[in-house]
Amino acid sequence: MLVKIILICLVLYMILNLFRAMRVMMKNDPKDGPMSRYIGRRVLTSAIIVIIILVAIGTGVITPNPRPY
């Protein structure tokens, strides 16, 4: 259960960074910093999510659906 809560929080953090990057892109203000900072955080968060899912499946904390259809 804790792993699922952590994954949900990371997904929300990833979405938050997506909207921050969009705001920087729309404002085009050099004081806000580069948009790539937020996009990089989003990519890093995605990689962390994939690693956590793989580790959780490998250790048996999360069981994958045996038949996806």
JOHULIN-V997294 format. One record per residue. RES is the residue in three letters. SS is DSSP state (a for helix, b for strand, c for the rest). PHI is phi as a letter, one per 40 degrees, with the letter a starting at -180 (NA if undefined). D_CENTER is the distance of its C-alpha to the mean C-alpha in whole Angstrom. Layout:
res->RES ss->SS phi->PHI d_center->D_CENTER
res->RES ss->SS phi->PHI d_center->D_CENTER
This chain:
res->MET ss->c phi->NA d_center->18
res->LEU ss->a phi->c d_center->16
res->VAL ss->a phi->c d_center->14
res->LYS ss->a phi->c d_center->13
res->ILE ss->a phi->c d_center->13
res->ILE ss->a phi->c d_center->11
res->LEU ss->a phi->c d_center->8
res->ILE ss->a phi->c d_center->9
res->CYS ss->a phi->c d_center->8
res->LEU ss->a phi->c d_center->5
res->VAL ss->a phi->c d_center->4
res->LEU ss->a phi->c d_center->7
res->TYR ss->a phi->c d_center->6
res->MET ss->a phi->c d_center->4
res->ILE ss->a phi->c d_center->7
res->LEU ss->a phi->c d_center->9
res->ASN ss->a phi->c d_center->9
res->LEU ss->a phi->c d_center->10
res->PHE ss->a phi->c d_center->13
res->ARG ss->a phi->c d_center->14
res->ALA ss->a phi->c d_center->14
res->MET ss->a phi->c d_center->16
res->ARG ss->a phi->c d_center->18
res->VAL ss->a phi->c d_center->19
res->MET ss->a phi->c d_center->20
res->MET ss->a phi->c d_center->22
res->LYS ss->a phi->c d_center->24
res->ASN ss->c phi->f d_center->24
res->ASP ss->c phi->b d_center->25
res->PRO ss->a phi->c d_center->26
res->LYS ss->a phi->c d_center->25
res->ASP ss->a phi->c d_center->22
res->GLY ss->c phi->g d_center->21
res->PRO ss->c phi->c d_center->19
res->MET ss->a phi->c d_center->16
res->SER ss->a phi->c d_center->15
res->ARG ss->a phi->c d_center->14
res->TYR ss->a phi->c d_center->11
res->ILE ss->a phi->c d_center->10
res->GLY ss->a phi->c d_center->11
res->ARG ss->a phi->c d_center->8
res->ARG ss->a phi->c d_center->6
res->VAL ss->a phi->c d_center->7
res->LEU ss->a phi->c d_center->7
res->THR ss->a phi->c d_center->4
res->SER ss->a phi->c d_center->4
res->ALA ss->a phi->c d_center->7
res->ILE ss->a phi->c d_center->7
res->ILE ss->a phi->c d_center->6
res->VAL ss->a phi->c d_center->9
res->ILE ss->a phi->c d_center->11
res->ILE ss->a phi->c d_center->11
res->ILE ss->a phi->c d_center->12
res->LEU ss->a phi->c d_center->15
res->VAL ss->a phi->c d_center->16
res->ALA ss->a phi->c d_center->16
res->ILE ss->a phi->c d_center->18
res->GLY ss->a phi->c d_center->20
res->THR ss->a phi->c d_center->21
res->GLY ss->c phi->g d_center->22
res->VAL ss->c phi->c d_center->20
res->ILE ss->c phi->b d_center->18
res->THR ss->c phi->b d_center->21
res->PRO ss->c phi->c d_center->20
res->ASN ss->c phi->c d_center->22
res->PRO ss->c phi->c d_center->25
res->ARG ss->c phi->b d_center->26
res->PRO ss->c phi->c d_center->23
res->TYR ss->c phi->b d_center->26
